[in-house]
Amino acid sequence: MLPLKQSEEALKDKRRLKWACRRGMLELDVLFEPFVEQAYDELSEQQKAVFRRLVTCDDPDLFAWFMGHKECPEPELKSMIEFMLSRVKV
């Protein structure tokens, strides 16, 4: 069962953020969970807000964006996706 969508505000708590990163799709789990553990604390507050927004997106969109099937239409989210892909070694 997929976690309920949460607001960006609710995801400010790192425990909730970690839970929201458990996507239920292995391809997304191996990107989100290590990123939160390894890089989230190093982000600026603005980058953290963008990441929290990204986490609220639907799994099919996230999968398409991360796998390169579609381009993310929002520049900030697209930049975060590129940054995450550069940080997490799959």
C-alpha positions, 0 to 999 in steps of 0.5 A, spaced: 500 500 500 502 506 498 503 512 503 498 517 503 500 524 499 502 529 504 503 536 504 510 539 503 509 542 510 508 536 514 514 533 510 519 538 514 519 533 520 525 528 517 521 522 520 515 523 516 519 525 510 523 518 510 516 515 510 514 519 504 520 517 501 518 509 501 514 509 494 513 502 493 516 502 487 523 499 487 526 504 482 524 510 486 526 507 493 533 506 491 533 513 489 529 517 494 531 513 501 539 513 500 538 521 498 535 522 504 540 519 508 546 521 504 544 528 502 538 531 504 541 535 510 546 538 506 541 542 502 539 549 503 532 551 505 530 552 498 532 546 496 529 542 501 523 545 500 523 543 492 525 536 494 519 536 499 515 538 493 518 533 489 516 527 494 508 529 493 508 528 486 505 522 483 509 515 482 508 514 475 510 521 474 516 520 478 518 514 475 517 517 468 522 523 470 527 519 473 527 514 468 528 519 462 521 517 459 518 524 460 521 531 462 519 534 468 515 540 466 517 544 472 524 547 472 526 547 479 523 539 480 527 538 474 533 541 477 532 537 483 531 530 479 538 531 476 541 533 482 539 527 485 541 522 480 548 525 480 548 524 488 545 517 488 549 511 485 544 506 483 
